[in-house]
Amino acid sequence: MKKMAIKLVTAAQSRQRLDDEGAVSAEYGVLLAGVVAVVAVAAVALGGRISDIFDAVLP
């Protein structure tokens, strides 16, 4: 009886780990989308000045 309970708990923990991995990858996707949005807004805001900035930094 004790072995069966241990197997059930182990199976439940394994299943939960798989569910957590899916949640973590979704969170990374949302984080990546946020970074892309910030870069896009910065590029639009700076417009043509981006090349001047790079020329100043990288002669």
C-alpha positions as CSV (number, residue, x, y, z in Angstrom):
1,M,0.0,0.0,0.0
2,K,2.8,2.4,0.9
3,K,4.6,1.7,-2.5
4,M,1.4,2.5,-4.3
5,A,1.0,5.8,-2.5
6,I,4.6,6.7,-3.3
7,K,4.1,5.9,-7.0
8,L,1.0,8.1,-7.1
9,V,2.8,11.0,-5.4
10,T,5.8,10.6,-7.8
11,A,3.5,10.6,-10.8
12,A,1.7,13.7,-9.7
13,Q,5.0,15.5,-9.1
14,S,6.3,14.5,-12.5
15,R,3.1,15.8,-14.2
16,Q,3.3,19.1,-12.3
17,R,6.9,19.6,-13.4
18,L,5.9,19.2,-17.0
19,D,3.0,21.7,-16.5
20,D,5.5,24.2,-14.8
21,E,7.9,23.9,-17.8
22,G,5.1,25.0,-20.1
23,A,4.3,27.9,-17.9
24,V,7.9,29.0,-17.8
25,S,8.3,28.9,-21.6
26,A,5.1,31.0,-21.9
27,E,6.5,33.5,-19.5
28,Y,9.7,33.8,-21.4
29,G,7.7,34.3,-24.6
30,V,5.8,37.2,-22.9
31,L,9.1,38.7,-21.7
32,L,10.6,38.4,-25.2
33,A,7.6,40.1,-26.7
34,G,8.0,43.0,-24.2
35,V,11.7,43.4,-25.1
36,V,10.9,43.5,-28.8
37,A,8.2,46.1,-28.2
38,V,10.6,48.3,-26.2
39,V,13.2,48.1,-29.0
40,A,10.6,48.9,-31.6
41,V,9.4,51.9,-29.7
42,A,12.9,53.1,-29.2
43,A,13.7,52.7,-32.9
44,V,10.6,54.7,-33.9
45,A,11.3,57.4,-31.4
46,L,14.9,57.9,-32.4
47,G,14.1,57.7,-36.1
48,G,17.0,58.9,-38.3
49,R,19.2,59.8,-35.3
50,I,20.1,56.1,-34.8
51,S,22.7,56.3,-37.5
52,D,24.2,59.4,-36.0
53,I,24.4,57.7,-32.6
54,F,26.1,54.7,-34.1
55,D,28.5,56.9,-36.0
56,A,29.5,58.6,-32.8
57,V,30.0,55.4,-30.9
58,L,31.7,53.4,-33.8
59,P,33.9,55.8,-35.8
